[in-house]
Amino acid sequence: MIFFSRTPFRAAVLLASFVPAGFAAQAAETVYPLTLENCGRQVTLQAAPSRTVAIGQSSTEILYLLGLADKVAGTARWVGPVLKGYEEVNAGVHRLADNDPSFESVLALKPDMIAVQFQGQVGPEGAVATPEQFEELGIAVYTSPSDCVGKENANAGDGVRHQVFTMDLVHREIRDLALIYNVQDKGEEVVADLKQREEAARATIASAEGKLSAVFWFSSAADADPYVAGKNGASAYIMSALGIENIITTEEEWPTVGWETIAKAAPTLIVAGAMERRRHPQDSLESKLDFLKSDPVASLMPAVTNGHVFAMDAQSMNPTIRTIEGIEVLADSIAKAGLAK
């Protein structure tokens, strides 16, 4: 069975304000120039951005939640549908590319800031550009802390996360962007809502603490082992928040692990990613389900034979604004399956 279920910055009046990442004074007006520390770099903005290109679905959706859609000149790199309730808003924003946009196409929109979800797109070895390439043109670059704090992206693949991801990194991004655009009160409102939702989801299956184990399956390349969630990423946080053991123990963000190894660990449940992206043969949920039914090893796993395969929007499985939805969906699925007793 599958379930879907304004104290002002007075010192900064005299000088360009310097604010550690994640800090947002309630009821305070942003003073420009504003400088923030972000992913090992200092980002300075002379004024609130008016034309932002957001490279990454989560970065875009955070701007929408902050009421800043009119400031988004373009967006790129999407995995699935936009947040519910923002379909019309999103339809009015120019989509540069579903995956990586070209450097030239970004510049063509004349942005004054780039909001980036992954350093793989805009970073030291970015597929689109490096931050310095944009900054040389007077364009500020802000990167999601979720992709750099405690994480090493210099290697191939999705990187290695040496520190455990928590929703605090998402909260930091929301507060940083709220400060950048001078909408601090809205930022605090969004963060408060996320915290309340997480607390409620945890309470839903509190009785299952320590009784369940899981593997999160994102996708699989052709004739290759599945990409599954490592021990320190957002999917691992979802499991930890709900008291579920992650059978994968590597620090890699999305390591490949053989089905024989997964079967030997015998997870109580499998969480399969659902996405619109089609880069790998098993991006689609349907292909994952077909595999689990037909593969001679996977089909015999108790999670499969007991019908404990749960679908989850793949965007929720990454460190994004949607991670909260992952916690909610999984808690609801577990409760409906009777596994929280």
SEKOL-38117 format. One record per residue (C-alpha): residue in three letters; residue number from 1; z, x, y. Coordinates in pm, whole numbers, plus 32768, in hexadecimal, padded with zeros to 4 digits. Layout:
PT type seq   up east north
PT  ALA NUM    Z    X     Y
...
This chain:
PT type seq   up east north
PT  MET   1 8000 8000  8000
PT  ILE   2 7FB1 807C  815C
PT  PHE   3 8078 801F  8291
PT  PHE   4 8002 8039  83FB
PT  SER   5 80D0 7FC7  8486
PT  ARG   6 85D5 84CD  9265
PT  THR   7 86C2 85D3  929D
PT  PRO   8 85B7 86AF  9344
PT  PHE   9 8569 8819  92E5
PT  ARG  10 85F1 889E  942E
PT  ALA  11 85C8 8A0D  93DF
PT  ALA  12 845F 89CE  9389
PT  VAL  13 8417 893E  94DF
PT  LEU  14 8411 8AA2  9562
PT  LEU  15 835F 8B42  943B
PT  ALA  16 8277 8AD5  9327
PT  SER  17 835C 8A1F  9238
PT  PHE  18 839C 8AC5  90E9
PT  VAL  19 840A 89DC  8FD7
PT  PRO  20 844E 8A31  8E69
PT  ALA  21 8374 896C  8D7A
PT  GLY  22 840D 8823  8D1B
PT  PHE  23 84DE 87F3  8E56
PT  ALA  24 84AE 86BA  8F1F
PT  ALA  25 85AB 8651  9023
PT  GLN  26 85D8 84DB  9024
PT  ALA  27 8573 8427  9164
PT  ALA  28 84EF 856D  91FB
PT  GLU  29 83A8 8595  92B3
PT  THR  30 82D8 86B8  9234
PT  VAL  31 82B3 87CF  9333
PT  TYR  32 8169 8887  9335
PT  PRO  33 8106 8995  92F8
PT  LEU  34 81A7 895E  91A5
PT  THR  35 81C8 8A6E  90A0
PT  LEU  36 822A 8A2F  8F39
PT  GLU  37 8255 8B19  8E16
PT  ASN  38 8173 8AA2  8CFF
PT  CYS  39 8125 8B4A  8BB4
PT  GLY  40 8179 8CA6  8C38
PT  ARG  41 80B3 8C77  8D78
PT  GLN  42 8102 8C00  8ED8
PT  VAL  43 8037 8AD5  8F44
PT  THR  44 8021 8A8E  90B9
PT  LEU  45 7F9E 8950  9158
PT  GLN  46 7F65 892D  92CC
PT  ALA  47 7F69 87B1  92B9
PT  ALA  48 7F73 869B  91BA
PT  PRO  49 7E31 86AB  90EC
PT  SER  50 7D2F 859F  9130
PT  ARG  51 7C27 85FF  902D
PT  THR  52 7CB7 8668  8EDF
PT  VAL  53 7BF5 86B2  8DA4
PT  ALA  54 7CD3 8679  8C76
PT  ILE  55 7C66 8738  8B42
PT  GLY  56 7D27 8691  8A2C
PT  GLN  57 7D74 852A  89D6
PT  SER  58 7EEB 854C  8A02
PT  SER  59 7ECC 85F3  8B57
PT  THR  60 7DEB 84D5  8BC4
PT  GLU  61 7ED1 83C8  8B3D
PT  ILE  62 8001 845B  8BEB
PT  LEU  63 7F46 8444  8D35
PT  TYR  64 7EF3 82DA  8CE7
PT  LEU  65 8060 828C  8C9C
PT  LEU  66 80C2 8328  8DE8
PT  GLY  67 7FD3 823C  8E9A
PT  LEU  68 7EE3 8353  8EF4
PT  ALA  69 7D9F 82DE  8E54
PT  ASP  70 7CF8 82D7  8FAA
PT  LYS  71 7D37 844F  8FBF
PT  VAL  72 7C86 8499  8E75
PT  ALA  73 7B1F 8502  8EBA
PT  GLY  74 7AD0 8545  8D4D
PT  THR  75 7B5F 8570  8BF3
PT  ALA  76 7B03 8615  8AA8
PT  ARG  77 7B7D 8664  8947
PT  TRP  78 7BE3 8519  88AD
PT  VAL  79 7C5D 84D0  874D
PT  GLY  80 7C7D 8357  8750
PT  PRO  81 7C98 821B  8822
PT  VAL  82 7D4D 8220  896F
PT  LEU  83 7EAF 819D  8993
PT  LYS  84 7EBB 8025  896E
PT  GLY  85 7EA5 7F7A  8ABE
PT  TYR  86 7DDA 8093  8B5A
PT  GLU  87 7C86 803F  8AC7
PT  GLU  88 7BF5 7FC0  8C0F
PT  VAL  89 7C8A 80E0  8CD3
PT  ASN  90 7BFC 81DD  8BDF
PT  ALA  91 7AA5 813C  8BE0
PT  GLY  92 7A91 8188  8D53
PT  VAL  93 7AD4 82FD  8D25
PT  HIS  94 79AF 83E6  8CE3
PT  ARG  95 79B5 8475  8B81
PT  LEU  96 7926 85D4  8B8C
PT  ALA  97 7931 8604  8A15
PT  ASP  98 79E9 8580  88E7
PT  ASN  99 7A33 86E8  8889
PT  ASP 100 7A15 8820  8966
PT  PRO 101 7961 87F9  8AB4
PT  SER 102 7899 8917  8B47
PT  PHE 103 7929 89E0  8C67
PT  GLU 104 7802 8974  8D3C
PT  SER 105 7833 8802  8CF6
PT  VAL 106 799F 881B  8D64
PT  LEU 107 7942 88CD  8EA6
PT  ALA 108 7835 87C9  8EEE
PT  LEU 109 794C 86C8  8F27
PT  LYS 110 79DD 87A2  903F
PT  PRO 111 7B46 8797  8FC0
PT  ASP 112 7C70 881A  907F
PT  MET 113 7D44 882D  8F42
PT  ILE 114 7D11 8848  8DCA
PT  ALA 115 7E16 87A9  8CE8
PT  VAL 116 7DFE 8845  8B8E
PT  GLN 117 7E8E 87D4  8A44
PT  PHE 118 7E37 8905  8972
PT  GLN 119 7E11 8A74  89CD
PT  GLY 120 7CF6 8A7D  88D2
PT  GLN 121 7C23 89D1  89DC
PT  VAL 122 7CAA 8A78  8B18
PT  GLY 123 7D7A 8BAA  8AC5
PT  PRO 124 7D61 8D22  8A8A
PT  GLU 125 7C46 8CE6  8991
PT  GLY 126 7BEA 8B86  89FC
PT  ALA 127 7AB0 8AE4  8977
PT  VAL 128 7A6E 8A4A  8ACF
PT  ALA 129 7AF5 8B5C  8BB3
PT  THR 130 7C26 8C2A  8C04
PT  PRO 131 7D1B 8BB4  8D0E
PT  GLU 132 7CB2 8CDC  8DE3
PT  GLN 133 7B48 8C67  8DEB
PT  PHE 134 7BB5 8B1F  8E88
PT  GLU 135 7CB7 8BBD  8F6D
PT  GLU 136 7BB3 8CAE  8FFA
PT  LEU 137 7B07 8B74  907B
PT  GLY 138 7C47 8AE7  9110
PT  ILE 139 7C82 89F1  8FF3
PT  ALA 140 7DE6 89DD  8F6E
PT  VAL 141 7E1F 89CA  8DF6
PT  TYR 142 7F4C 891C  8D5D
PT  THR 143 7F7E 893A  8BE5
PT  SER 144 8054 885C  8B0A
PT  PRO 145 819A 8915  8ABA
PT  SER 146 8181 8882  895C
PT  ASP 147 8069 8975  890E
PT  CYS 148 8109 8AB3  898E
PT  VAL 149 8287 8AA6  8986
PT  GLY 150 82F8 8B49  8844
PT  LYS 151 8191 8B52  87C7
PT  GLU 152 809B 8C6C  8790
PT  ASN 153 7F2F 8C11  87C2
PT  ALA 154 7E92 8D6B  87AF
PT  ASN 155 7E38 8D4A  8640
PT  ALA 156 7D24 8C7A  85A6
PT  GLY 157 7D5F 8B11  854F
PT  ASP 158 7E5B 8A2C  85F4
PT  GLY 159 7F5C 8B3B  8639
PT  VAL 160 80B8 8B8E  85BD
PT  ARG 161 81E8 8ADA  8645
PT  HIS 162 831B 8BBA  863C
PT  GLN 163 8400 8ABB  86E4
PT  VAL 164 8430 8955  867C
PT  PHE 165 8372 885B  874E
PT  THR 166 8440 8744  87EC
PT  MET 167 83E8 8625  88CF
PT  ASP 168 8494 86E6  89E8
PT  LEU 169 834D 87A6  8A0F
PT  VAL 170 8290 8661  8A48
PT  HIS 171 839C 85F2  8B3E
PT  ARG 172 8370 873E  8BF4
PT  GLU 173 81FA 8707  8C13
PT  ILE 174 822B 85A8  8C9A
PT  ARG 175 8325 8621  8D9D
PT  ASP 176 824C 874A  8E00
PT  LEU 177 811C 866F  8E38
PT  ALA 178 81ED 856C  8EEF
PT  LEU 179 8266 8681  8FD5
PT  ILE 180 8107 8708  9009
PT  TYR 181 8089 85B1  9074
PT  ASN 182 81C8 854A  912C
PT  VAL 183 8214 8422  9048
PT  GLN 184 8367 849A  8FCA
PT  ASP 185 8402 8341  8FAA
PT  LYS 186 82E7 82D1  8ECB
PT  GLY 187 8312 8409  8DF8
PT  GLU 188 8482 83BF  8DBF
PT  GLU 189 8428 825A  8D63
PT  VAL 190 8332 82D1  8C5A
PT  VAL 191 842A 83CD  8BCA
PT  ALA 192 8541 82CA  8BB9
PT  ASP 193 845E 81DD  8AFC
PT  LEU 194 8401 82E8  89FE
PT  LYS 195 856E 833E  89C0
PT  GLN 196 85CC 81D1  898E
PT  ARG 197 84AE 819A  889B
PT  GLU 198 8509 82CC  87CE
PT  GLU 199 8674 8263  87B4
PT  ALA 200 860D 8108  873F
PT  ALA 201 851F 8192  8638
PT  ARG 202 8627 827E  85AF
PT  ALA 203 8718 815B  8589
PT  THR 204 8617 8092  84C5
PT  ILE 205 8636 8166  838B
PT  ALA 206 877A 8223  83C4
PT  SER 207 87E2 81CC  8260
PT  ALA 208 86C1 8299  81D0
PT  GLU 209 874C 83E0  8259
PT  GLY 210 871B 84F6  8157
PT  LYS 211 8682 8415  804C
PT  LEU 212 850F 8445  8095
PT  SER 213 8411 855F  80A0
PT  ALA 214 82AF 8561  8126
PT  VAL 215 816D 8619  8168
PT  PHE 216 8096 85D0  829B
PT  TRP 217 7F21 85F2  824F
PT  PHE 218 7E48 861F  8386
PT  SER 219 7CF4 8668  82EC
PT  SER 220 7C34 8746  81FA
PT  ALA 221 7B00 881D  8220
PT  ALA 222 79EC 880D  811C
PT  ASP 223 7A65 8872  7FC1
PT  ALA 224 7BA4 88FF  8057
PT  ASP 225 7D1A 88C8  8042
PT  PRO 226 7DA9 87C8  8133
PT  TYR 227 7E2C 8818  828C
PT  VAL 228 7F98 87AD  8280
PT  ALA 229 80B7 87BB  8379
PT  GLY 230 8185 88F9  838E
PT  LYS 231 82FC 88FC  83B7
PT  ASN 232 8318 8921  8533
PT  GLY 233 8210 883B  85C7
PT  ALA 234 8209 86D7  8647
PT  SER 235 81DC 863E  84F0
PT  ALA 236 830A 8700  8477
PT  TYR 237 83CA 8677  85A1
PT  ILE 238 8369 8517  853B
PT  MET 239 83F3 8559  83E0
PT  SER 240 852F 85FB  8465
PT  ALA 241 856D 84DC  8557
PT  LEU 242 856A 83EC  8433
PT  GLY 243 8631 84C3  8341
PT  ILE 244 8505 8517  8265
PT  GLU 245 84D2 8667  81BB
PT  ASN 246 838A 871A  81FE
PT  ILE 247 8314 87BC  80BA
PT  ILE 248 8244 88BA  817F
PT  THR 249 8310 89E4  81F6
PT  THR 250 8216 8AC7  82AA
PT  GLU 251 821C 8B04  8424
PT  GLU 252 80A5 8ACE  843E
PT  GLU 253 8055 8998  8509
PT  TRP 254 7F5E 8909  840E
PT  PRO 255 7F50 89E6  82D7
PT  THR 256 7E6E 899E  81AE
PT  VAL 257 7F32 895B  8070
PT  GLY 258 7EA7 8909  7F18
PT  TRP 259 7EDE 87B5  7E7B
PT  GLU 260 7F78 885A  7D48
PT  THR 261 8087 88EE  7E27
PT  ILE 262 80BB 87A3  7ED9
PT  ALA 263 80CC 86E6  7D90
PT  LYS 264 81CE 87D7  7D09
PT  ALA 265 82AD 878F  7E36
PT  ALA 266 8286 8619  7DED
PT  PRO 267 82B1 8588  7F4A
PT  THR 268 8334 8424  7F5B
PT  LEU 269 821E 83C4  8049
PT  ILE 270 80D4 843D  80D7
PT  VAL 271 8079 8403  8244
PT  ALA 272 7F00 8404  8272
PT  GLY 273 7E5C 8439  83C2
PT  ALA 274 7D70 8331  844A
PT  MET 275 7C7C 83A4  8555
PT  GLU 276 7B2B 8365  85F3
PT  ARG 277 7AD5 84D7  85F2
PT  ARG 278 79D8 8542  84E9
PT  ARG 279 79E0 86BD  84D1
PT  HIS 280 7A51 86D8  8368
PT  PRO 281 79F4 860C  8233
PT  GLN 282 7B4F 857A  8216
PT  ASP 283 7B8E 8526  8383
PT  SER 284 7B70 83B4  8336
PT  LEU 285 7C8F 82F4  829F
PT  GLU 286 7BA5 8252  81A4
PT  SER 287 7B39 83A3  8116
PT  LYS 288 7CA3 840C  80F3
PT  LEU 289 7CFB 82D1  8035
PT  ASP 290 7BCC 82F4  7F51
PT  PHE 291 7C34 8459  7F03
PT  LEU 292 7D99 83F9  7EB0
PT  LYS 293 7D1D 82EE  7DBF
PT  SER 294 7C1F 83CB  7D0D
PT  ASP 295 7CA0 8530  7D0E
PT  PRO 296 7D36 8585  7BB8
PT  VAL 297 7E64 8630  7C53
PT  ALA 298 7EA8 8567  7D8E
PT  SER 299 7E76 8416  7CE4
PT  LEU 300 7F9E 8458  7BFD
PT  MET 301 8094 84A4  7D13
PT  PRO 302 81B3 83A7  7D25
PT  ALA 303 816C 836B  7E98
PT  VAL 304 8011 82F5  7E33
PT  THR 305 8069 8231  7CFB
PT  ASN 306 818A 8187  7DB0
PT  GLY 307 80B0 8127  7ED8
PT  HIS 308 8171 81FB  7FCE
PT  VAL 309 8045 827B  8092
PT  PHE 310 806D 8225  8202
PT  ALA 311 7F5F 8236  830C
PT  MET 312 7FA8 82CF  8460
PT  ASP 313 7ECF 8308  8590
PT  ALA 314 7E81 847C  8583
PT  GLN 315 7ECF 849E  86F6
PT  SER 316 8038 8449  86A3
PT  MET 317 8045 8567  85A8
PT  ASN 318 800A 866B  86B9
PT  PRO 319 80FC 86C9  87D3
PT  THR 320 808F 85BB  88C6
PT  ILE 321 8104 848A  8988
PT  ARG 322 80AE 83CB  884A
PT  THR 323 81AC 8480  876D
PT  ILE 324 82A0 8369  87C4
PT  GLU 325 81AD 8272  8728
PT  GLY 326 81AE 8343  85ED
PT  ILE 327 8328 8322  85D5
PT  GLU 328 8313 81AC  860A
PT  VAL 329 81F4 8171  8518
PT  LEU 330 828F 823D  8401
PT  ALA 331 83E5 819C  842B
PT  ASP 332 8346 8045  841C
PT  SER 333 8272 80A1  82ED
PT  ILE 334 839E 8128  822F
PT  ALA 335 846B 7FF4  827D
PT  LYS 336 8354 7F09  820D
PT  ALA 337 8328 7FCE  80CB
PT  GLY 338 8499 7FA5  807B
PT  LEU 339 84D9 811B  807C
PT  ALA 340 85F0 8109  817C
PT  LYS 341 86E7 8058  8099
